[in-house]
């Protein structure tokens, strides 16, 4: 078994506090290892730390930096907050870096105006391994402008877009996902994690059910509660029960709401109620329609939040409309019921992300269980995340365990023997294993918001 050794820790620090030597308002230099959303993985004197940047634009600037200077802004939470500083911190244009020079040259060669918006798009396309063409830049810019204008009309005030939005649009192209003003708007909307949205929706349904309601509304709420009770996997259940709950949850969440609603619109004669038999989550759409007429708006809003999370997950699994430039993954978020603890007196729902690699053969997406990769990511608590990446070849498995903090790293190493025993009981052999601290997030959009960490790196897990 090959287990990586503990991370280097300076003598004045305890293992559970690898960043204890840092202090608020301290200036430091660090190597940039990975960037995702507003999170960064840094190496400070050989110690890996995960930090949150004060603004997404600062994190975006780090995608083209190997070393940067930072100011420690806050250390009160489990993830420290940093501000990018230095003479290059405000550099977002074409000058100031090799990549900036490349972007400027490409835009000039393609006869594309060298303005800030086109620089954002060119940089995002390069980081996604896509060609910088006038047609593609104009297409993405028009969609982003349209989305910003619609947001401005809806919310008032001046709305603009920047590097984050450009990276989202370019990532859609790289993944072969359908890109439109509607899909961009969905992906750029602030959303709750699916498990949190489910918990809030169930609570709101229970509160509304105690009110005086019409018979039709009461029946729909009861039906919705029964469907939502089937979502999730119980951590303490037997393996057989967990497998059945997982199958049931995937069945409920895996069928596209948008596809069924589009089918309803095309056929015309079929009612939404008739579609419920095939997609029982559509009861929430029926309930929303009833609430929109005359019902509690708090419940309507929770339904919208939850359904948006489901729609985004289902959208990321859409069949590619163009040949993707990256490996394809099936992405699912499964609510996990964890038992009560000293901190939480009641069972809670946590987000568990499952990613399964698949291949496209003869126009069909296929998953080969004997030759694949399965990534399981569990949010144990806020900013405490564990990811297990399994490479499967026959009955041989290679495991990479990534944790968000060094404390979890030590616990992961302690649990490896039990993990190995569990795999052997299921008929698998753990051939290799490795544990490390890395950048993890439960945001389902980070995969599309953040481009590759750097042009100098290749991320084999994307």
DODRENTOR-308783 format. One line per field, with one value per residue (C-alpha): residue in one letter; x, y, z. Coordinates in steps of 0.05 Angstrom, whole numbers, plus 5000, padded with zeros to 4 digits. Layout:
% residues N
aa <- (a | ...)
px <- (X | ...)
py <- (Y | ...)
pz <- (Z | ...)
% end
This chain:
% residues 462
aa <- (x | x | x | x | x | x | x | x | x | x | x | x | x | x | x | x | x | x | x | x | x | x | x | x | x | x | x | x | x | x | x | x | x | x | x | x | x | x | x | x | x | x | x | x | x | x | x | x | x | x | x | x | x | x | x | x | x | x | x | x | x | x | x | x | x | x | x | x | x | x | x | x | x | x | x | x | x | x | x | x | x | x | x | x | x | x | x | x | x | x | x | x | x | x | x | x | x | x | x | x | x | x | x | x | x | x | x | x | x | x | x | x | x | x | x | x | x | x | x | x | x | x | x | x | x | x | x | x | x | x | x | x | x | x | x | x | x | x | x | x | x | x | x | x | x | x | x | x | x | x | x | x | x | x | x | x | x | x | x | x | x | x | x | x | x | x | x | x | x | x | x | x | x | x | x | x | x | x | x | x | x | x | x | x | x | x | x | x | x | x | x | x | x | x | x | x | x | x | x | x | x | x | x | x | x | x | x | x | x | x | x | x | x | x | x | x | x | x | x | x | x | x | x | x | x | x | x | x | x | x | x | x | x | x | x | x | x | x | x | x | x | x | x | x | x | x | x | x | x | x | x | x | x | x | x | x | x | x | x | x | x | x | x | x | x | x | x | x | x | x | x | x | x | x | x | x | x | x | x | x | x | x | x | x | x | x | x | x | x | x | x | x | x | x | x | x | x | x | x | x | x | x | x | x | x | x | x | x | x | x | x | x | x | x | x | x | x | x | x | x | x | x | x | x | x | x | x | x | x | x | x | x | x | x | x | x | x | x | x | x | x | x | x | x | x | x | x | x | x | x | x | x | x | x | x | x | x | x | x | x | x | x | x | x | x | x | x | x | x | x | x | x | x | x | x | x | x | x | x | x | x | x | x | x | x | x | x | x | x | x | x | x | x | x | x | x | x | x | x | x | x | x | x | x | x | x | x | x | x | x | x | x | x | x | x | x | x | x | x | x | x | x | x | x | x | x | x | x | x | x | x | x | x | x | x | x | x | x | x | x | x | x | x | x | x | x | x | x | x | x | x | x | x | x | x | x | x | x | x | x | x | x)
px <- (5000 | 5028 | 5005 | 5034 | 5069 | 5046 | 5053 | 5113 | 5094 | 5137 | 5160 | 5117 | 5053 | 5010 | 4985 | 4914 | 4933 | 4979 | 4965 | 4972 | 5035 | 4994 | 4960 | 4911 | 4942 | 5004 | 5035 | 5061 | 5083 | 5055 | 5057 | 4990 | 4973 | 4899 | 4842 | 4767 | 4714 | 4736 | 4778 | 4853 | 4901 | 4968 | 5035 | 5065 | 5135 | 5117 | 5051 | 4987 | 4930 | 4861 | 4840 | 4782 | 4797 | 4760 | 4732 | 4722 | 4760 | 4822 | 4817 | 4809 | 4874 | 4911 | 4896 | 4955 | 5002 | 5051 | 5071 | 5032 | 5033 | 4974 | 4947 | 4913 | 4845 | 4807 | 4823 | 4760 | 4730 | 4754 | 4780 | 4825 | 4808 | 4863 | 4869 | 4914 | 4966 | 5026 | 5039 | 5006 | 4944 | 4903 | 4926 | 4867 | 4882 | 4926 | 4991 | 5031 | 5040 | 5059 | 4986 | 4965 | 5013 | 4986 | 4914 | 4930 | 4966 | 4910 | 4856 | 4896 | 4908 | 4834 | 4815 | 4777 | 4773 | 4823 | 4775 | 4765 | 4706 | 4742 | 4804 | 4761 | 4733 | 4799 | 4832 | 4774 | 4775 | 4850 | 4844 | 4791 | 4834 | 4787 | 4807 | 4801 | 4759 | 4720 | 4656 | 4662 | 4682 | 4624 | 4575 | 4594 | 4597 | 4527 | 4499 | 4535 | 4513 | 4441 | 4443 | 4472 | 4418 | 4362 | 4390 | 4394 | 4321 | 4299 | 4340 | 4354 | 4421 | 4481 | 4497 | 4561 | 4599 | 4672 | 4722 | 4677 | 4620 | 4667 | 4697 | 4628 | 4609 | 4675 | 4670 | 4600 | 4631 | 4688 | 4640 | 4596 | 4537 | 4481 | 4494 | 4441 | 4419 | 4373 | 4426 | 4477 | 4425 | 4410 | 4484 | 4500 | 4442 | 4462 | 4436 | 4433 | 4466 | 4414 | 4413 | 4403 | 4348 | 4314 | 4317 | 4288 | 4233 | 4212 | 4209 | 4167 | 4120 | 4109 | 4094 | 4047 | 4010 | 3990 | 3953 | 3882 | 3886 | 3840 | 3830 | 3869 | 3928 | 3930 | 3930 | 3988 | 4029 | 4018 | 4038 | 4100 | 4121 | 4117 | 4161 | 4213 | 4216 | 4244 | 4303 | 4368 | 4411 | 4415 | 4487 | 4470 | 4429 | 4453 | 4491 | 4430 | 4384 | 4434 | 4439 | 4363 | 4358 | 4412 | 4376 | 4311 | 4343 | 4379 | 4314 | 4278 | 4333 | 4360 | 4300 | 4301 | 4246 | 4259 | 4254 | 4186 | 4160 | 4184 | 4148 | 4085 | 4090 | 4100 | 4044 | 3994 | 3940 | 3975 | 3966 | 4020 | 3985 | 3990 | 4066 | 4072 | 4073 | 4139 | 4171 | 4142 | 4182 | 4134 | 4085 | 4127 | 4113 | 4038 | 4042 | 4078 | 4023 | 3971 | 4011 | 4020 | 3945 | 3935 | 3982 | 4038 | 4094 | 4148 | 4133 | 4133 | 4202 | 4231 | 4203 | 4236 | 4303 | 4301 | 4278 | 4332 | 4385 | 4355 | 4351 | 4424 | 4447 | 4406 | 4431 | 4504 | 4487 | 4457 | 4478 | 4535 | 4513 | 4584 | 4645 | 4671 | 4745 | 4747 | 4730 | 4656 | 4626 | 4558 | 4548 | 4497 | 4485 | 4455 | 4429 | 4460 | 4425 | 4478 | 4463 | 4457 | 4522 | 4547 | 4540 | 4474 | 4420 | 4379 | 4396 | 4419 | 4422 | 4491 | 4509 | 4544 | 4570 | 4580 | 4619 | 4624 | 4666 | 4636 | 4655 | 4618 | 4618 | 4580 | 4540 | 4519 | 4542 | 4566 | 4591 | 4638 | 4637 | 4700 | 4740 | 4720 | 4730 | 4683 | 4691 | 4652 | 4653 | 4620 | 4610 | 4618 | 4609 | 4619 | 4686 | 4701 | 4699 | 4727 | 4734 | 4750 | 4772 | 4771 | 4804 | 4773 | 4805 | 4771 | 4774 | 4834 | 4824 | 4869 | 4845 | 4863 | 4833 | 4832 | 4812 | 4799 | 4840 | 4901 | 4858 | 4814 | 4877 | 4900 | 4830 | 4829 | 4895 | 4869 | 4808 | 4845 | 4853 | 4777 | 4765 | 4811 | 4775 | 4707 | 4731 | 4758 | 4692 | 4659 | 4709 | 4757 | 4831 | 4859 | 4923 | 4946 | 4924 | 4944 | 4919 | 4930 | 4901 | 4869 | 4819 | 4748 | 4681 | 4608 | 4587 | 4559 | 4579 | 4653 | 4669 | 4643 | 4660 | 4734 | 4777 | 4839 | 4885 | 4939 | 4963 | 5025 | 4985 | 4942 | 4886 | 4872 | 4810 | 4770)
py <- (5000 | 5067 | 5122 | 5191 | 5216 | 5274 | 5344 | 5384 | 5426 | 5481 | 5464 | 5517 | 5488 | 5430 | 5381 | 5403 | 5476 | 5477 | 5550 | 5573 | 5612 | 5659 | 5720 | 5772 | 5828 | 5786 | 5791 | 5727 | 5696 | 5629 | 5581 | 5575 | 5501 | 5503 | 5551 | 5535 | 5589 | 5635 | 5580 | 5570 | 5515 | 5545 | 5520 | 5562 | 5540 | 5470 | 5467 | 5462 | 5507 | 5520 | 5593 | 5636 | 5699 | 5762 | 5769 | 5720 | 5766 | 5759 | 5684 | 5688 | 5728 | 5671 | 5623 | 5653 | 5662 | 5611 | 5652 | 5710 | 5756 | 5756 | 5793 | 5751 | 5784 | 5735 | 5672 | 5664 | 5609 | 5540 | 5570 | 5631 | 5692 | 5724 | 5786 | 5788 | 5844 | 5869 | 5909 | 5856 | 5847 | 5897 | 5870 | 5842 | 5867 | 5839 | 5866 | 5842 | 5768 | 5720 | 5698 | 5770 | 5780 | 5717 | 5740 | 5808 | 5777 | 5728 | 5781 | 5825 | 5768 | 5751 | 5824 | 5824 | 5889 | 5890 | 5909 | 5882 | 5837 | 5803 | 5794 | 5757 | 5712 | 5698 | 5680 | 5634 | 5599 | 5587 | 5558 | 5510 | 5487 | 5520 | 5560 | 5636 | 5653 | 5715 | 5675 | 5641 | 5705 | 5743 | 5686 | 5681 | 5757 | 5766 | 5714 | 5744 | 5814 | 5790 | 5755 | 5817 | 5861 | 5815 | 5814 | 5889 | 5895 | 5846 | 5873 | 5945 | 5978 | 5967 | 5894 | 5872 | 5807 | 5789 | 5732 | 5685 | 5690 | 5684 | 5621 | 5591 | 5603 | 5575 | 5514 | 5499 | 5500 | 5455 | 5405 | 5404 | 5429 | 5468 | 5542 | 5595 | 5656 | 5610 | 5558 | 5612 | 5647 | 5581 | 5566 | 5636 | 5638 | 5634 | 5567 | 5528 | 5460 | 5408 | 5375 | 5442 | 5461 | 5394 | 5403 | 5473 | 5451 | 5394 | 5440 | 5491 | 5437 | 5413 | 5483 | 5498 | 5431 | 5455 | 5515 | 5518 | 5497 | 5478 | 5403 | 5405 | 5442 | 5398 | 5335 | 5361 | 5378 | 5308 | 5278 | 5322 | 5302 | 5228 | 5237 | 5279 | 5228 | 5178 | 5223 | 5210 | 5154 | 5137 | 5133 | 5082 | 5036 | 4967 | 4962 | 4930 | 4986 | 5040 | 5010 | 5010 | 5081 | 5103 | 5070 | 5103 | 5172 | 5168 | 5147 | 5208 | 5258 | 5229 | 5240 | 5309 | 5356 | 5401 | 5342 | 5321 | 5392 | 5400 | 5335 | 5362 | 5427 | 5389 | 5339 | 5389 | 5338 | 5307 | 5339 | 5352 | 5305 | 5248 | 5257 | 5247 | 5172 | 5176 | 5233 | 5240 | 5303 | 5338 | 5340 | 5400 | 5435 | 5421 | 5446 | 5509 | 5523 | 5518 | 5563 | 5615 | 5624 | 5637 | 5604 | 5616 | 5650 | 5625 | 5553 | 5574 | 5605 | 5542 | 5500 | 5546 | 5541 | 5466 | 5455 | 5502 | 5460 | 5397 | 5429 | 5451 | 5381 | 5351 | 5403 | 5386 | 5314 | 5335 | 5297 | 5337 | 5376 | 5381 | 5338 | 5354 | 5370 | 5337 | 5271 | 5263 | 5252 | 5234 | 5283 | 5269 | 5301 | 5252 | 5276 | 5236 | 5229 | 5232 | 5210 | 5259 | 5283 | 5326 | 5388 | 5367 | 5335 | 5314 | 5276 | 5322 | 5320 | 5329 | 5336 | 5276 | 5285 | 5225 | 5231 | 5171 | 5173 | 5147 | 5139 | 5155 | 5096 | 5094 | 5155 | 5126 | 5143 | 5080 | 5065 | 5005 | 4985 | 4943 | 5001 | 5069 | 5123 | 5138 | 5201 | 5207 | 5273 | 5282 | 5348 | 5328 | 5400 | 5470 | 5470 | 5399 | 5357 | 5290 | 5264 | 5192 | 5183 | 5109 | 5084 | 5016 | 4964 | 4897 | 4881 | 4925 | 4994 | 5054 | 5105 | 5179 | 5209 | 5285 | 5325 | 5399 | 5404 | 5370 | 5347 | 5307 | 5282 | 5247 | 5217 | 5193 | 5157 | 5124 | 5099 | 5069 | 4998 | 4995 | 5021 | 4968 | 4914 | 4938 | 4935 | 4865 | 4843 | 4868 | 4828 | 4885 | 4894 | 4962 | 4961 | 5033 | 5090 | 5160 | 5215 | 5289 | 5358 | 5392 | 5444 | 5418 | 5452 | 5430 | 5484 | 5445 | 5502 | 5505 | 5454 | 5503 | 5569 | 5553 | 5539 | 5496 | 5517 | 5541 | 5534 | 5501 | 5445 | 5387 | 5364 | 5292 | 5291 | 5339)
pz <- (5000 | 4981 | 5028 | 5022 | 5084 | 5127 | 5099 | 5124 | 5184 | 5215 | 5286 | 5320 | 5292 | 5316 | 5262 | 5272 | 5259 | 5198 | 5185 | 5257 | 5242 | 5198 | 5229 | 5206 | 5164 | 5151 | 5082 | 5050 | 4985 | 4963 | 4905 | 4869 | 4859 | 4840 | 4830 | 4831 | 4839 | 4896 | 4928 | 4919 | 4939 | 4959 | 4982 | 5038 | 5057 | 5035 | 5072 | 5031 | 5052 | 5023 | 5024 | 5000 | 4959 | 4978 | 4907 | 4849 | 4803 | 4846 | 4842 | 4766 | 4762 | 4797 | 4740 | 4703 | 4763 | 4791 | 4852 | 4883 | 4943 | 4992 | 5053 | 5107 | 5117 | 5162 | 5201 | 5243 | 5200 | 5179 | 5113 | 5116 | 5073 | 5031 | 4989 | 4927 | 4932 | 4894 | 4831 | 4788 | 4831 | 4790 | 4724 | 4686 | 4616 | 4562 | 4589 | 4649 | 4633 | 4578 | 4573 | 4567 | 4510 | 4476 | 4485 | 4455 | 4395 | 4382 | 4384 | 4337 | 4289 | 4287 | 4277 | 4343 | 4383 | 4441 | 4496 | 4566 | 4550 | 4492 | 4535 | 4587 | 4533 | 4498 | 4564 | 4583 | 4515 | 4520 | 4589 | 4564 | 4505 | 4454 | 4392 | 4396 | 4335 | 4318 | 4310 | 4378 | 4415 | 4384 | 4399 | 4473 | 4481 | 4453 | 4502 | 4562 | 4543 | 4535 | 4603 | 4637 | 4605 | 4627 | 4698 | 4698 | 4676 | 4729 | 4788 | 4768 | 4770 | 4726 | 4713 | 4680 | 4670 | 4680 | 4681 | 4721 | 4671 | 4612 | 4642 | 4652 | 4579 | 4553 | 4599 | 4570 | 4501 | 4522 | 4554 | 4492 | 4532 | 4499 | 4510 | 4507 | 4547 | 4587 | 4605 | 4623 | 4667 | 4703 | 4715 | 4739 | 4789 | 4862 | 4888 | 4952 | 4955 | 4936 | 5005 | 5039 | 4990 | 5002 | 5078 | 5074 | 5026 | 5071 | 5131 | 5093 | 5068 | 5139 | 5164 | 5106 | 5117 | 5186 | 5156 | 5132 | 5059 | 5002 | 4991 | 4926 | 4955 | 5016 | 4973 | 4930 | 4992 | 5020 | 4954 | 4950 | 5020 | 5003 | 4941 | 4978 | 5035 | 4984 | 4967 | 5004 | 5031 | 5105 | 5129 | 5183 | 5138 | 5116 | 5050 | 5017 | 5042 | 5021 | 4951 | 4945 | 4970 | 4922 | 4863 | 4884 | 4892 | 4825 | 4791 | 4820 | 4806 | 4742 | 4697 | 4666 | 4687 | 4627 | 4579 | 4606 | 4606 | 4534 | 4516 | 4548 | 4507 | 4442 | 4452 | 4477 | 4493 | 4553 | 4622 | 4673 | 4720 | 4669 | 4666 | 4742 | 4734 | 4696 | 4734 | 4804 | 4819 | 4772 | 4831 | 4854 | 4788 | 4797 | 4869 | 4846 | 4795 | 4850 | 4897 | 4842 | 4839 | 4913 | 4962 | 5012 | 4974 | 5022 | 4999 | 4926 | 4934 | 4967 | 4910 | 4859 | 4895 | 4900 | 4828 | 4802 | 4837 | 4806 | 4737 | 4740 | 4758 | 4703 | 4653 | 4667 | 4647 | 4581 | 4520 | 4486 | 4425 | 4400 | 4409 | 4479 | 4488 | 4557 | 4588 | 4601 | 4670 | 4698 | 4756 | 4811 | 4878 | 4929 | 4997 | 5053 | 5120 | 5175 | 5247 | 5305 | 5336 | 5393 | 5348 | 5316 | 5359 | 5298 | 5236 | 5180 | 5104 | 5073 | 5000 | 4969 | 4899 | 4853 | 4788 | 4742 | 4679 | 4614 | 4542 | 4477 | 4430 | 4364 | 4385 | 4452 | 4522 | 4558 | 4628 | 4635 | 4709 | 4700 | 4671 | 4697 | 4749 | 4806 | 4848 | 4914 | 4951 | 5019 | 5057 | 5130 | 5154 | 5128 | 5092 | 5117 | 5054 | 5035 | 4964 | 4944 | 4872 | 4851 | 4787 | 4771 | 4725 | 4732 | 4806 | 4819 | 4849 | 4857 | 4908 | 4916 | 4979 | 4981 | 5042 | 5051 | 5116 | 5146 | 5205 | 5158 | 5123 | 5187 | 5197 | 5125 | 5134 | 5198 | 5160 | 5101 | 5131 | 5143 | 5073 | 5044 | 5084 | 5058 | 4986 | 4996 | 5025 | 4961 | 4919 | 4901 | 4915 | 4935 | 4895 | 4908 | 4953 | 4967 | 5015 | 5006 | 5022 | 4963 | 4940 | 4946 | 4942 | 4942 | 4893 | 4833 | 4786 | 4803 | 4749 | 4698 | 4732 | 4739 | 4679 | 4683 | 4740 | 4692 | 4622 | 4652 | 4686 | 4662 | 4708 | 4691 | 4735 | 4693)
% end
